[in-house]
Amino acid sequence: MNKSDIVAKVAAETGMSQSALDMALGKVFSTISDSLSGGEDVAISGFGSFTVRSRAERQGRNPATGQPMTIKASKSVGFKAAKALKDAVN
């Protein structure tokens, strides 16, 4: 399921226009993205929480040549599902 499918399904269930829902969903995603890029965690009750995780610099190997290389430190987004979401899936 992609964003268009979600918008279409919610529009059918609520009677709202797809264009309004698409704009609202886009704002939700951009708000989450902005919060995470600012270093703030985002928790959605009953769904889960998004956190920014730091990865330290480390040594790796170039898969093509096998030569050792340094992998730069970076940040990534982590997601932990809430119990309600886990229960819904199981």
N, C-alpha and C positions, 0 to 999 in steps of 0.2 A: 504494500500500500504506500503510495506516495502522497505528497501534499495535495495534489489535485483530487485524488480519491477521498482524502479526509474532508476537504472543503465540500465536495459534492455530497458526501454522506451526511455531514452535519447540516448542510443546507436543506436536504430532503427531510431530515428529522425535525428541524426547527422552523422551516418555512422562511428563513432569511435568504437574502440574495447571495449568490456565490461570490460576487465581486466584493461585497461588504465583508464576508467571512474570510476571503483570501487576504484582504487588506488587514483585518484584525489578526489573523494567524501570522502574517508577516511581521506585524508589530510585536507579537508575543516572542517570536524567534529573535528579532533584533534586540529586544529588551534583555532576553536571556544572554545573548552574545555580548552585549555591551556590559552587562553586570560581570560576566566571567572575565572579560578582557580587563576590567577594572580591578580584578582580584577578589571580587565578592562571590560567595557561594549562592546558589539558587536552590531553594527547597520548595517543591510543590506537594502539598499535603495529599496523601493517598496515591501519589504517582512515583515520586522519587526525588533525588537531589543530585545536582550537578556541582562538581568541585573542580578547581584548578589544581593539578598535580605537577610538581616539579621533578624533572629528571636530571640527575647529575651528569656531568661529562664522564664519558667512559671509553674504554678501548674496545674496538671491534675489528672485524676483518672485512676487507673488500671481497665480496663474493666472486668477482671475476678473476682477480689476481691472487687472492689469498694473503695479500700484504696487510700488516696491521695498520689501523687508522684510528684517529681520534674522532669520536662522535660527540658533537657539541651538546652542551646542556640545553634543555628545552622545557617547555611547559606543554601539558596535554590536558584534555578535559576528561574527567571521570564521571561516571553515572552510577548511582546506587539505587536500585529499585526499592520502593516502599513495600511493606508487607502486604498491603492491599493489592498492589499490582502483581506481586509474586503469587498470591493466592488466586487471583483471577486467571493467571496463566496456567496454574496447576489445577 
